[in-house]
Amino acid sequence: MKHYHIVSRIAIYLLAVVLIAFGVFHFMYPRDLMVYVPLSLVGGIKWAYVVGGAFILVGLSFLTNQFVKVTGYLLAILLLIFILTIHLPNYNNAGAEDMRRFALINILKDLAIMGFALHIAAGAHHQHIHVHEEDD
């Protein structure tokens, strides 16, 4: 089982680095991301910074192995929100075929990261959220 644990930790560290890179990108190029923010959402460009900060915090959580269960579930919820409010509408409303394909790729990417985040959160047994007594 030791080999499984090492490979698992490496995979989590890789995801953490990717999340931190996504977060840094949100801070460096917030205007490039504004095309994805729905016009009806109040706050505009501030959302790019909020999401960037969230990605960095989740990445740091995974790197330090602190609050992993909470941040993993919150990341999954955030990505589900992205899929439902950004990528799916972009897919449905895309005029050009290449934009539709790009939106589908974003849906699949966020679904994959969401699945990995759920797996990480569910596997963080030492970091309990007491919802049911049998979770211990």
Residue pairs with C-beta under 8 A, 6 or more apart in sequence:
8 123
11 116
12 62
12 120
13 62
13 63
15 59
15 62
15 113
15 116
15 117
15 120
16 58
16 59
16 60
16 61
16 62
16 63
17 59
18 59
19 55
19 56
19 58
19 59
19 62
19 75
20 55
20 56
20 59
20 60
22 52
22 55
23 51
23 52
23 53
23 54
23 55
23 56
23 57
23 59
24 52
24 56
25 52
26 33
26 48
26 49
26 51
26 52
26 53
26 55
27 48
27 49
27 52
30 45
30 48
30 49
30 52
31 45
31 48
33 48
33 51
34 44
34 45
34 48
36 86
36 90
37 44
37 45
37 47
37 48
37 86
38 85
38 86
38 89
41 47
43 50
51 78
54 74
54 75
54 78
57 71
58 71
58 72
58 74
58 75
58 117
61 67
61 68
61 71
62 68
62 71
62 72
62 120
67 127
68 120
68 121
68 124
68 127
69 121
69 124
69 127
69 128
69 129
70 121
70 127
70 129
71 121
72 117
72 118
72 120
72 121
72 122
72 124
73 117
73 118
73 121
75 113
75 114
75 117
76 114
76 117
76 118
76 121
79 110
79 111
79 113
79 114
79 117
80 114
82 106
82 110
83 107
83 110
83 111
83 114
86 106
87 103
87 106
87 107
87 110
88 103
88 107
90 99
90 103
90 106
91 100
91 103
91 104
91 107
94 100
94 102
94 103
128 135
128 136
129 135
130 136
